[in-house]
Amino acid sequence: MIVCATSEVDRTTPRTVGLGQVSWEELVRKVASPQAPETRLATQFAFDSRYSKKSQQAYDYAVKSFVPGRSVMGCAADLTRRIFEEFEYDPQATQVSTPTLAVLEGRRGVCQDFAHVQIACLRSMGIPCRYVSGYLLTHAPAGKAKLVGSDASHAWVSVYMGQGTWVDFDPTNNLIPSVEHITIGWGRDYGDVCPIQGVLIGGGATVLTVSVDVRHLDPLASQNNSAGNSAMIQNSNSRDANSQMQTNSGNSPESPKN
């Protein structure tokens, strides 16, 4: 059985200038005793969840980025950079059920793990943070054609900046997501927004394979990402029953990890 789903989405460059300039200490105080409705709503992402729990270990790792008086934006960006530089991207190191503390100790994993680590760190400091699930447009190495179906699901985080505003950060690639990150949904952690969920009833062994292809509908979009762009997502599921902080502009020399 093969299931193929195609979606067309419009993306615009997110606004980040001027956001998160309040000190992290002030934001923590506001979250601890929320007065504004938008802050009260954000506090639901400050508590423990199944995959991202506050801990002393997460606090000890995060606190190095939380210099007294530093802005929330500055703290989140520095933490993103450190996870990118100090953790090794290794698809064989973890599974979906690997605890965040194990990833924090081993310093290896994939996008889901790095997002959960950053969420645990920020929540341990008192900052609300969301898990974001979506897709990422990747680029082929210079001189080579892009492989069809090579794009996969991706995960990153969204950090509360105060006054009802959020800014996304991608610790796997050390960047602020832009038009090439396509958000599907967000929640407390992976358990809230896993890309595919369901129950298969039937006999025999099954093998699930998934391929995703993301491409610009506008041929000029890959050359200029400053304006709104459209992208096509084609997601194919086949089941065989017999067997430095930057904004992602699409011009980076290396294809982002997913």
N, C-alpha and C positions, 0 to 999 in steps of 0.2 A: 504494500500500500504506500502510495506517495501522496503527500499533502503539500500543496504549494500555495502560499499566500503572498499577495503583492499589495504594498501600500505606497501612497504618494504623500509626502509631507513637505511643508514649507518651514524653513528655518531662517531665523534672523540672528544677527550678532547680539549676544546678551550685553546689557549695560553693566559695567563694573566700576567705571570711574566715579569716585566720590562715595562709594559704598564702604561700609565697614570701617569708618575712620574713628569710631568710638573706641576707647581703650577696652581691652578684654575684661579688665576688672569691673568696669562700669556695666558692661553687658551682663556679666555673671550676676551682679547685684540685681539688675532688672529682671533677669530670668528667675532668680530665687524668690522675688516678690513682685510678680508681674502685675502691672496696672493697666497697660494698654491691651486691648483685645487681641491684637496681632501677636503680641508677645505671649499672652496666655495660650494662644493656639499653638505657638511654636514650642512650648514647653513639653508637649507630648513626645518630642524627639530628643528630650534631654534625659529620659529614663532608660534603664536597662531594657534590652530586648534579647530574644533567644540567641542571636549570633553575635551581638555586640554588647558586652557588659562592662561597666566601669570596674576598674581594679587599681590597686596600688602600682602594679607594674606598668599599666597604661599611663597612669598619672606621671610616674617617674620618667617615662620616655617622652611624654608630651611637654613637660614643664620646661625643658631646655629651650623650646620655641616661644614660651610665654614670658618674655622679658617684661619686667614691670613697666607699665605705661604704653606698651606696644599696642597698636591697633589690632582689632579682630582680623582684618584683612591680612596684616603683616604676620600675625601668628599662624593663621591657616596656611598662608603661602609658604612659610618656612617649614612647617610640619610636613606639607606636601613634598617639598624639596628633599627633606631628610629621609622620608620613606622611600622616595624614588632612588636616592643615592645609597641608602644603607640596606635596602632589601633586594634580594635577587629574584628576578622573574623566572620561575621554574614550574612549569605545568605538571611536573611529576612529583612535586614536593607535598602537595595537599589534596584533599578531597572536599566535597561540599560540607561535610560534617566536621572538618578539622577545626578545633577550638581556636578562637582568636589569640588566646594566651600562648598556644603552641606556635602560631605564626610569629607572634611578637618575639618569642624566644629563639626560633629557628631562623628568622629573617629571610624566609623564602616563601614563595607562593605565587598567586595570580591576581588578577584585578579584583576579584571578589574578596580575597583575603586582605589585600591592601586597603580596600574600602572599609572593611570591617575593623581593621586595626586603627585607621584614622578616626572612624566614628567612636570607637572605644576611648581613644585618646582625648578627643574633643569633649565627649560627654563626661569623662573623668575630670576635666577642667571646668565643667559647668556650662559648656557651650552646646546648644541644640544642633544636631547634625542629622541629615537624612541620607539614606542609601538610595542611589539612583541607578536604575536599570535601563539599558538601551542598546543602541547599535553604534558602531564606529566605522566611518569611511576610511579605509586604508589605501595606501598608495604602493604601487609596484616599485621595486628597485630600479634605478636609472638604467635604461636600455632594455628593460624587460616588460612583457605584457602582464597586466594584472590578471590573476587567476580568478575565474568565475567561482563564486561560492566561498571565497577565502575570508570574507568578513564574518565576524562572529559576534555574539552578544558581548556586551561590555558593562562594566560597573564603575561608578565613581561616587563622589559624595557632594552634598549640598550643605553649606554652612550658614547658619543664621547670623545675619549682620546687624540685626536690630531694626526697628521701625518697619517690620513686616517684609524685609528684603532678604534674599538668599543669593549666595554666589556659589557656583559649582567649582570643584577642584578635582583633577584627575591625578591621583598619586602614582598610578602605573606609568604615566608618561610625563609627569611634572609640568602640567599646563592647566590653564583655565579653559574648559570646553567652550567651543564656539559652534559654528554651523555644521561641522563634521561629526559632532556628537549628537545623536538623535535619541531624545528621551522617550522611553515607553511608559515609565511610571516611577514613583518613588514611595518609600515607606520607611519603617524603622530599621529594617535590614533585608537581607536576601529573601527571607521567608515570606515577606509581604509582597514582593514583586518578582518572583522567579519567572523567567520568560515563558516557560511551558509547564503546565500542571494538568494532571488528569489521571484517569484510570483506564487501563486496557483490559478488557475481559475476553478471554479466549485461550485455547490450548496451544501447546508448542512453545519453543524458545523464540525470543524476539531480540533483535538488535536494532537500536535506534541510531540513526545518523542524521545530522543537521547541517545544512549549508546555508549561508546568508550572503547575499550580494547587495551592496549599497553603491549607488552611482548617482551622479548629478544628471538631472534632466536637461539642464541648461549647459551646453558645451563650454560656455565662457565662465561658468560658476567656479570651476576648479582653478581659474586664473585670477579671479577676484572674489574674495569671500567677504567683502565689507558690507555687502547688501544682502537682502533676503534671497535665499536660494531654495530651489525645490530639489528633492532627492527621491529616488525610488528604492524601496526595500523589497527584496524578493527573498522569502524565507521558505526553504524546502525541507520537509521532514520525510524521511523514508524509513520504513520499518520492514526488515527482512524476517519473515516468520520462519524461514528455513535455516537460517544461520545467526635649568634656571627657570624660574617661573616665567611662562610665556602663554600667549593665547594661541590656540590651535588655528593656524591659518591655512593649512594644507600645503605650505611651502617648505616644511622641514625636510632635511635630507634623508631622514630615516622614517620608515612607516611606523606609526604608533603601534604599541603592543595592545592586544585585546585579550 
